[in-house]
Amino acid sequence: MIAELAVLVVLVSAVVAAPDAYAETTRVLALVGSVDEVLTNIRNWIMGILASLATVFLSIGGVRYVMGGGDPGEIEKAKTAFKAAGIGYGLAALAPVIVTVLKSIVGA
């Protein structure tokens, strides 16, 4: 118990004695100038993610349609994937409109 307490005191004193050693490892990953820039970055990320997911669904739908071999169940699943891809592309196209509405609400 006393040994553990001694180790704890040494560790705490080492951390308190050398605060500058930890200050050098701090890095600023993103520096934003305004709310407008933040909302623009959010819009770009949303558009990229939605377009990527829509492309994945489009690819899955195409593969299911080709590999379905005339099976009505697989063709219906392919059509559902095509619809999901269309919705994803539509939302990606509407992302700038949504961010513009957010800008007007925030006042940026």
C-alpha positions as CSV (number, residue, x, y, z in Angstrom):
1,M,0.0,0.0,0.0
2,I,2.8,2.4,0.9
3,A,4.8,1.4,-2.2
4,E,1.7,2.1,-4.4
5,L,1.2,5.5,-2.8
6,A,4.9,6.3,-3.4
7,V,4.6,5.4,-7.1
8,L,1.5,7.5,-7.4
9,V,3.2,10.5,-5.8
10,V,6.2,10.1,-8.2
11,L,4.0,9.9,-11.2
12,V,1.9,12.9,-10.2
13,S,5.0,15.0,-9.5
14,A,6.5,14.1,-12.8
15,V,3.4,15.2,-14.6
16,V,3.1,18.5,-12.6
17,A,6.8,19.2,-13.0
18,A,6.9,18.9,-16.8
19,P,3.7,20.5,-18.2
20,D,5.6,21.9,-21.2
21,A,6.4,18.4,-22.5
22,Y,2.8,17.8,-23.2
23,A,2.1,21.2,-24.7
24,E,4.2,20.5,-27.7
25,T,2.1,17.6,-28.8
26,T,-1.1,19.7,-29.1
27,R,-2.0,20.3,-32.8
28,V,-4.8,22.2,-34.3
29,L,-6.4,20.0,-36.9
30,A,-8.9,22.4,-38.2
31,L,-9.1,26.2,-38.1
32,V,-12.3,27.7,-39.3
33,G,-12.8,31.3,-40.0
34,S,-16.6,31.6,-39.9
35,V,-19.9,29.7,-39.4
36,D,-20.4,30.0,-43.2
37,E,-17.2,28.0,-43.8
38,V,-18.3,25.3,-41.3
39,L,-21.7,24.9,-43.0
40,T,-20.0,24.8,-46.4
41,N,-17.7,22.0,-45.2
42,I,-20.7,20.1,-43.8
43,R,-22.5,20.4,-47.1
44,N,-19.5,19.1,-49.0
45,W,-19.2,16.1,-46.6
46,I,-22.9,15.3,-46.8
47,M,-22.9,15.5,-50.6
48,G,-19.8,13.2,-50.8
49,I,-21.2,10.6,-48.4
50,L,-24.6,10.6,-50.1
51,A,-23.2,10.3,-53.6
52,S,-20.9,7.5,-52.5
53,L,-23.7,5.5,-50.9
54,A,-25.9,6.1,-53.9
55,T,-23.2,4.8,-56.2
56,V,-22.9,1.7,-54.0
57,F,-26.6,1.1,-54.2
58,L,-26.6,1.6,-57.9
59,S,-23.8,-0.9,-58.3
60,I,-25.6,-3.5,-56.1
61,G,-28.8,-3.0,-58.1
62,G,-27.0,-3.5,-61.4
63,V,-25.3,-6.6,-60.2
64,R,-28.6,-8.0,-58.8
65,Y,-30.4,-7.2,-62.0
66,V,-27.7,-8.9,-64.2
67,M,-27.2,-11.9,-61.9
68,G,-31.0,-12.3,-61.3
69,G,-31.4,-14.5,-64.3
70,G,-35.1,-13.6,-64.7
71,D,-36.0,-14.3,-61.1
72,P,-38.8,-11.9,-60.3
73,G,-37.7,-11.6,-56.6
74,E,-34.2,-10.6,-57.6
75,I,-35.4,-8.2,-60.2
76,E,-37.6,-6.6,-57.6
77,K,-34.7,-6.3,-55.1
78,A,-32.6,-4.7,-57.9
79,K,-35.4,-2.2,-58.6
80,T,-35.5,-1.4,-54.9
81,A,-31.7,-0.8,-54.9
82,F,-32.1,1.5,-58.0
83,K,-34.8,3.5,-56.2
84,A,-32.6,3.9,-53.1
85,A,-29.8,5.1,-55.4
86,G,-32.1,7.6,-57.0
87,I,-33.2,8.9,-53.6
88,G,-29.5,9.1,-52.5
89,Y,-28.6,11.1,-55.6
90,G,-31.6,13.4,-55.1
91,L,-30.6,14.1,-51.5
92,A,-27.1,14.8,-52.5
93,A,-28.4,17.3,-55.0
94,L,-30.6,18.9,-52.4
95,A,-27.7,19.2,-49.8
96,P,-26.8,22.7,-50.9
97,V,-30.4,23.8,-50.6
98,I,-30.6,22.4,-47.0
99,V,-27.4,24.1,-46.1
100,T,-28.7,27.4,-47.5
101,V,-31.8,27.1,-45.3
102,L,-29.5,26.4,-42.3
103,K,-27.5,29.5,-43.1
104,S,-30.6,31.6,-43.2
105,I,-31.7,30.2,-39.9
106,V,-28.3,30.7,-38.2
107,G,-27.8,34.1,-39.8
108,A,-24.5,33.3,-41.5
